[in-house]
Amino acid sequence: MSKPPAIQSRDPLGQRLQEEWEVTSEAYQAFLGVPARQRFQHLGALFEKLCPWIERAIRGVTIRHFILLPTEMAVARLFAKTCRRENLPKSHVIYQIWVESSILRDVANPKDELGATNGVAGEPGARLQQRFNRLPYADRALLYLYMVERCSVREVSGYTGIPQAYAIENLGRIWTQVQEGLGEHDLPNGWKAPVLGPEGCVRERRREEE
């Protein structure tokens, strides 16, 4: 009797990611099999395997929760935490959940420096991170979409479902609260800082309104 045909995944991307995760897991198990005194020599190769997964997970956290992080510091910390595990989760999705919970726990801890430290050049300054991450979720979402993702007010309104007039008014209020005492170096290049009109509302350039 012939074997039934193999069931093809309905999600080719998910299948490919899972296969790549299994390769990463095998590399991690091989790393654990190296004598402790020799593991340092293999950290670079392991980092190359794990770094893309960590960065992908961090990106997911920042978008879902609209928080600012010193990315390089977060990657280094999560890599160190991962290397202390007895094994990797069977699924890359579970690993991403573990990364997310770890980041949110650290950011919520007032004694922890993650989310309140100076990053490398091009990353948000410590004061901006701290003030931004302490905002209510709805306020963080508005400011993140406008500043980091560089959305227009019209696009912010479309993504959040709030009227444009409300977005303009509240972006001004939120940015006024956050920006006090910040220097130019606190804002990474490429971010769109809100420009406020005399009434305290966001005023966009004409080309962004069209």
VMD Tcl script that draws the C-alpha trace (Angstrom):
set ca {
  {0.00 0.00 0.00}
  {1.48 3.34 -1.01}
  {2.01 6.07 1.57}
  {-0.40 9.00 1.51}
  {1.09 12.19 0.06}
  {2.67 14.55 2.57}
  {0.42 17.35 3.67}
  {1.76 20.65 2.43}
  {1.70 23.61 4.80}
  {-0.88 26.27 4.02}
  {1.61 28.84 5.30}
  {4.86 28.55 3.30}
  {6.48 31.42 5.20}
  {5.61 29.89 8.56}
  {6.96 26.54 7.41}
  {10.21 28.11 6.25}
  {10.62 30.03 9.50}
  {10.02 26.86 11.51}
  {12.63 24.99 9.48}
  {15.13 27.79 10.03}
  {14.30 27.78 13.75}
  {15.02 24.05 13.93}
  {18.44 24.69 12.38}
  {19.04 27.40 15.00}
  {17.95 25.04 17.78}
  {20.39 22.39 16.54}
  {23.19 24.97 16.57}
  {22.24 25.91 20.13}
  {22.30 22.31 21.30}
  {25.71 21.89 19.68}
  {26.88 24.99 21.58}
  {25.69 23.50 24.86}
  {27.63 20.34 24.07}
  {30.91 22.25 23.96}
  {32.92 22.16 27.24}
  {32.16 25.26 29.34}
  {35.73 26.54 29.10}
  {35.58 26.51 25.30}
  {32.12 28.03 24.78}
  {33.46 31.56 24.59}
  {35.13 30.69 21.30}
  {31.76 29.70 19.83}
  {29.69 32.68 21.00}
  {30.21 34.63 17.78}
  {28.81 31.89 15.57}
  {25.87 31.36 17.92}
  {25.16 35.09 18.00}
  {24.92 35.15 14.20}
  {22.28 32.42 14.41}
  {20.22 33.96 17.22}
  {20.54 37.67 16.46}
  {17.99 37.77 13.59}
  {15.40 36.04 15.77}
  {16.02 38.42 18.67}
  {15.83 41.49 16.43}
  {12.62 40.22 14.83}
  {11.08 39.67 18.25}
  {12.15 43.12 19.49}
  {10.63 44.72 16.41}
  {7.37 42.92 17.13}
  {7.34 44.11 20.74}
  {7.98 47.75 19.85}
  {5.21 47.76 17.25}
  {2.64 45.95 19.41}
  {3.31 47.99 22.54}
  {4.67 51.22 21.00}
  {7.70 51.42 23.26}
  {11.20 52.76 22.70}
  {14.23 50.59 23.40}
  {18.02 50.82 23.12}
  {18.03 48.05 20.52}
  {21.68 47.01 20.69}
  {21.54 46.79 24.47}
  {18.32 44.80 24.31}
  {19.82 42.37 21.78}
  {22.91 41.84 23.95}
  {20.84 41.30 27.07}
  {18.44 38.86 25.42}
  {21.31 36.94 23.85}
  {22.91 36.55 27.29}
  {19.58 35.40 28.77}
  {19.07 32.95 25.93}
  {22.51 31.43 26.46}
  {21.52 30.56 30.02}
  {18.58 28.45 28.89}
  {18.78 24.67 28.95}
  {17.23 24.57 25.50}
  {15.32 26.69 23.02}
  {11.53 26.47 22.66}
  {10.28 24.12 19.98}
  {8.70 27.01 18.07}
  {10.08 30.41 17.09}
  {6.66 31.83 18.01}
  {7.10 30.66 21.61}
  {10.58 32.18 21.63}
  {9.14 35.51 20.49}
  {6.61 35.37 23.32}
  {9.44 34.70 25.77}
  {11.38 37.68 24.41}
  {8.30 39.89 24.65}
  {7.56 38.96 28.25}
  {11.20 39.49 29.19}
  {11.30 42.97 27.63}
  {8.01 44.11 29.13}
  {9.04 42.88 32.57}
  {12.34 44.76 32.38}
  {10.77 47.98 31.08}
  {8.14 47.91 33.84}
  {10.80 47.57 36.54}
  {11.71 51.12 37.71}
  {15.09 49.85 38.95}
  {15.99 48.36 35.58}
  {17.98 50.41 33.09}
  {16.40 48.89 29.97}
  {14.21 51.49 28.34}
  {15.86 54.30 30.31}
  {19.44 54.32 29.09}
  {21.42 56.00 26.35}
  {21.66 53.85 23.26}
  {24.20 53.99 20.49}
  {24.18 56.71 17.86}
  {20.87 56.77 16.04}
  {18.86 55.37 18.96}
  {16.54 57.43 21.19}
  {18.09 59.13 24.20}
  {17.47 57.90 27.73}
  {15.13 60.70 28.76}
  {13.01 60.30 25.64}
  {12.76 56.53 26.19}
  {11.73 56.93 29.82}
  {9.09 59.59 29.20}
  {7.75 57.87 26.10}
  {7.40 54.45 27.74}
  {5.56 55.92 30.74}
  {2.80 57.36 28.55}
  {-0.60 55.62 28.48}
  {-0.86 53.07 25.69}
  {-3.17 55.20 23.52}
  {-0.83 58.21 23.75}
  {2.22 56.06 22.93}
  {0.43 54.67 19.89}
  {-0.32 58.12 18.46}
  {3.20 59.43 19.01}
  {4.90 56.23 17.78}
  {2.92 56.13 14.54}
  {3.56 59.81 13.85}
  {7.21 60.10 14.92}
  {8.79 56.68 14.45}
  {6.71 55.29 11.59}
  {6.46 58.80 10.08}
  {2.76 58.54 9.35}
  {0.79 61.64 8.42}
  {-2.05 62.80 10.66}
  {-4.45 61.39 8.08}
  {-2.74 58.00 8.26}
  {-2.61 58.08 12.07}
  {-6.34 58.80 12.05}
  {-6.96 55.91 9.68}
  {-4.89 53.41 11.67}
  {-6.35 54.34 15.05}
  {-9.91 55.14 13.99}
  {-9.94 58.55 15.66}
  {-10.91 61.83 13.93}
  {-8.05 63.84 12.42}
  {-8.91 66.87 14.57}
  {-8.58 64.71 17.69}
  {-5.24 63.32 16.48}
  {-3.88 66.82 15.77}
  {-4.91 68.12 19.17}
  {-3.69 65.15 21.16}
  {-0.39 64.77 19.34}
  {0.33 68.34 20.36}
  {-0.63 67.68 23.97}
  {1.42 64.48 24.19}
  {4.52 65.94 22.55}
  {4.40 69.02 24.78}
  {4.42 66.68 27.78}
  {7.30 64.56 26.45}
  {9.64 67.10 24.90}
  {10.23 69.41 27.88}
  {13.95 69.63 28.58}
  {14.96 67.27 25.77}
  {17.97 68.06 23.60}
  {18.37 67.51 19.88}
  {20.54 64.44 20.54}
  {17.63 62.72 22.29}
  {15.74 62.43 19.01}
  {17.21 59.97 16.47}
  {17.81 61.07 12.90}
  {14.93 60.17 10.63}
  {12.23 60.61 13.25}
  {9.51 63.15 12.56}
  {9.28 65.53 15.49}
  {5.85 67.16 15.75}
  {5.80 70.86 14.87}
  {3.32 72.73 17.04}
  {1.35 75.78 15.99}
  {0.51 78.71 18.29}
  {-2.57 76.88 19.55}
  {-0.48 73.89 20.63}
  {-1.73 71.53 17.93}
  {0.40 69.64 15.43}
  {1.01 71.51 12.21}
  {2.17 69.45 9.23}
  {4.04 70.63 6.19}
  {1.91 71.16 3.13}
  {3.50 68.28 1.21}
  {2.61 65.87 4.04}
  {-1.02 66.98 4.03}
  {-1.48 66.36 0.32}
}
mol new
graphics top color blue
foreach p $ca { graphics top sphere $p radius 0.5 }
foreach p [lrange $ca 0 end-1] q [lrange $ca 1 end] { graphics top cylinder $p $q radius 0.2 }
display resetview
